[in-house]
Amino acid sequence: MRQGYLILILLMVWATTTLAQNERKFVRQGNKYYEAALKDTTKQDTAQYNKAEIEYRKALEKKPDDQKWNFNLANSLYKQKKVEESAEKYKEIADKTENKIEKSRALHNMGNSLLMNNKLDESIAAYKEALRNNPGDLETKYNLLYAMNMKKKQEDQKKKQDQNKDKDKDKDKDKDKNKDQNKDQDKKQDQQNKDQQNKDQKQQQQQSKISKQNAEQMLQALENSEKKTQDKVKKIQALKAQSKKVEKDW
């Protein structure tokens, strides 16, 4: 019985060792792909990083809680710019580990993923948390300042855009005001024109009345003059008649 028990244990150890070797084989292959991609500085070789991701996932299927392999997977995701996935993976690593240095590294990389995804507030929070676990990390301090500077620039730009919008609104208000003023001026001008027309009509009517009065006065003067003339003629004729009578009497 003892002999059979020992054989069973040996078989279990051999199986466990074989599985561990297979897992490490996947990790080693993933590392080769990852390192090959890093060596090519002329481009971002996402195909190689993708191959590395596949190998790391194979290893993690056998041993899902291995922190180092999870970290390698997160790095391969980040290099492929799968920033949302990498941020989640780094957060998962940071939550699980009790080692402050490892937690700080995971939070630092999480901040990088969030920064690449333009989530500035979240990246700043990740960098600050990383520094709480490792206050002397100069690289994290630099990245934190960089993210805060980017946020300030965005805020300044937004403030400038808001100011430009306010200026445009003021311009529109001025345009509307000018339109109203022009309308008022047009109305005022129309009224002035109407008043001038009325004034001209009144003047014409007055001139017409004056002209009529003058004409009547002139006619009256002519009639008077003609009457006087007729009276003179009648007097002359009467004198002539008298003179003729005198001569006849002689």
C-alpha positions, 0 to 999 in steps of 0.5 A: 500500500505504501509503495502504491501511494508513493507512486501516485504522489510521484505521478502528481508531481510529474504532472504538475511539473509538466504543466508548469513547464508548459505555462513558462513555455508560453510566457517565454514565447510571449516575452520573445515576441514582446522583446522583438517588438521593442527592438524595432524602434522605427515603428510600433509593431502591434502584430508582435505585441498581439502575438505576445498577448496571445501567449500570455493569455495561454499561460494565464489560463493555467495560472490566472493569479500570477502577478508578473504574467498579468503585468506582462499581459497588461503591458502588451495591451498598452503597447497595442493602444488597447488603453481601456483594457490595459487600464482595467488590467493594471487596476486589477493588479493594483487591487490584488497586490499588497506590495507597495512597490508593485502596486505603485508600478501598476497604478503608474501604468494605469495612469499612463493608459488613462492619460493616453485615453485623454481621461485626465482626471482619472490619470491624475488620481492614479498617479497620486495613488501611485505616489502614496505607495511610492513617494520617491518615484520621480517618473510618476511625479513627472507624469503627474505634472504632465497630466496636470499641465495638460488639464490646465491647457484644456481648461484654458482653451475651454475658457477661451472658447467660452469667452469667444462665444460670449464675444460672438453673443455680444456681437449678435446683440450689437447687430440686433441693437444696430438693426433696431436703431436702424429701424428707429432711424428709418421710422424717424426719417419716414416721419420726417419725410411725412412731416415735410410733405405735409409742410410743403402741402400746407405751404402750397395751399397757402401760396395757392390762397395768396395767389387767389387773393392776389388775382382777385385784387388784381381783377378788382383793380382792373375793374375799378380802373376800367370803371374810372376810364368809362366815367372819364369817357362819359364825361368827355363825351358829355362835354363834347355834346355840350360844346356842339350844342353851343356851336349850333346855337351860334 
